[in-house]
């Protein structure tokens, strides 16, 4: 399992990327798919952070 600092750094980078991606892009477009993939990665990292905090 990754340590907390690595997870927080990755979360920060993904959060910045999420701000630059169009949230309203259709999932039929590349940007829409990238947004969905980034969102899934961000949620997974948040779950890992929560698991380590317990």
Backbone as numpy.savetxt, mean C-alpha at the origin, in Angstrom:
# Nx Ny Nz CAx CAy CAz Cx Cy Cz
9.66 -12.53 9.29 8.82 -11.35 9.29 9.71 -10.10 9.29
9.31 -9.12 8.56 10.09 -7.89 8.46 10.01 -7.11 9.76
11.08 -6.35 10.02 11.03 -5.56 11.25 10.17 -4.32 11.06
9.84 -3.68 12.15 8.89 -2.57 12.16 9.37 -1.39 11.31
10.65 -1.07 11.36 11.16 0.08 10.59 11.01 -0.15 9.10
11.28 -1.35 8.64 11.12 -1.66 7.21 9.66 -1.54 6.79
8.76 -2.04 7.63 7.34 -1.97 7.31 6.84 -0.53 7.27
7.27 0.28 8.24 6.85 1.67 8.27 7.40 2.45 7.07
8.64 2.15 6.66 9.22 2.81 5.49 8.46 2.43 4.23
8.14 1.16 4.11 7.39 0.70 2.92 5.99 1.31 2.90
5.36 1.38 4.08 4.03 1.98 4.18 4.07 3.44 3.74
5.10 4.15 4.15 5.24 5.55 3.78 5.38 5.71 2.26
6.19 4.88 1.65 6.39 4.94 0.19 5.11 4.63 -0.56
4.38 3.61 -0.09 3.13 3.25 -0.75 2.07 4.32 -0.57
2.06 4.97 0.59 1.11 6.05 0.83 1.37 7.21 -0.12
2.63 7.53 -0.33 2.99 8.59 -1.27 2.56 8.20 -2.69
2.79 6.96 -3.06 2.40 6.49 -4.39 0.89 6.55 -4.57
0.15 6.23 -3.51 -1.31 6.26 -3.59 -1.82 7.68 -3.86
-1.13 8.66 -3.34 -1.54 10.05 -3.55 -1.36 10.48 -5.00
-0.42 9.87 -5.70 -0.12 10.27 -7.07 -0.97 9.52 -8.10
-1.62 8.45 -7.68 -2.43 7.63 -8.60 -3.87 8.13 -8.57
-4.49 8.14 -9.72 -5.89 8.57 -9.84 -6.81 7.56 -9.17
-7.50 7.97 -8.13 -8.39 7.08 -7.38 -9.62 6.70 -8.17
-10.00 7.51 -9.11 -11.22 7.26 -9.85 -10.97 6.57 -11.19
-9.76 6.12 -11.40 -9.43 5.44 -12.66 -10.17 4.11 -12.73
-10.63 3.78 -13.90 -11.34 2.52 -14.11 -10.37 1.36 -13.93
-10.88 0.25 -13.40 -10.03 -0.93 -13.23 -9.70 -1.57 -14.57
-10.32 -1.10 -15.61 -10.01 -1.59 -16.95 -8.77 -0.92 -17.52
-8.28 0.13 -16.84 -7.07 0.81 -17.30 -5.88 0.36 -16.46
-4.70 0.61 -16.98 -3.48 0.25 -16.25 -3.39 1.00 -14.93
-3.74 2.27 -14.95 -3.67 3.07 -13.72 -4.63 2.54 -12.66
-5.79 2.10 -13.07 -6.75 1.52 -12.13 -6.23 0.24 -11.50
-5.60 -0.59 -12.32 -5.03 -1.84 -11.80 -3.87 -1.56 -10.86
-3.04 -0.59 -11.20 -1.91 -0.23 -10.33 -2.43 0.30 -9.00
-3.48 1.10 -9.04 -4.07 1.63 -7.81 -4.57 0.49 -6.92
-5.27 -0.47 -7.51 -5.79 -1.60 -6.73 -4.66 -2.43 -6.15
-3.61 -2.69 -6.93 -2.48 -3.47 -6.43 -1.77 -2.74 -5.30
-1.60 -1.44 -5.44 -0.94 -0.65 -4.41 -1.77 -0.64 -3.14
-3.07 -0.53 -3.28 -3.96 -0.54 -2.12 -3.87 -1.88 -1.38
-3.84 -2.96 -2.11 -3.72 -4.29 -1.48 -2.39 -4.40 -0.73
-1.31 -3.95 -1.33 -0.01 -4.00 -0.66 -0.01 -3.17 0.61
-0.63 -2.01 0.54 -0.70 -1.13 1.70 -1.49 -1.77 2.83
-2.59 -2.39 2.51 -3.40 -3.06 3.53 -2.63 -4.23 4.15
-1.92 -4.98 3.34 -1.14 -6.11 3.86 -0.06 -5.63 4.82
0.59 -4.54 4.48 1.63 -4.00 5.35 1.02 -3.50 6.66
-0.12 -2.85 6.58 -0.79 -2.39 7.80 -1.18 -3.56 8.68
-1.60 -4.67 8.09 -1.93 -5.85 8.87 -0.70 -6.43 9.55
0.45 -6.42 8.86 1.69 -6.92 9.45 2.12 -6.02 10.61
1.96 -4.71 10.44 2.32 -3.78 11.52 1.44 -4.04 12.74
0.14 -4.19 12.53 -0.77 -4.46 13.64 -0.43 -5.77 14.33
-0.06 -6.78 13.56 0.30 -8.09 14.15 1.55 -7.96 15.01
2.50 -7.16 14.59 3.73 -6.99 15.37 3.50 -6.17 16.62
2.53 -5.27 16.58 2.24 -4.45 17.74 1.57 -5.24 18.85
0.93 -6.34 18.52 0.22 -7.14 19.53 1.15 -8.01 20.31
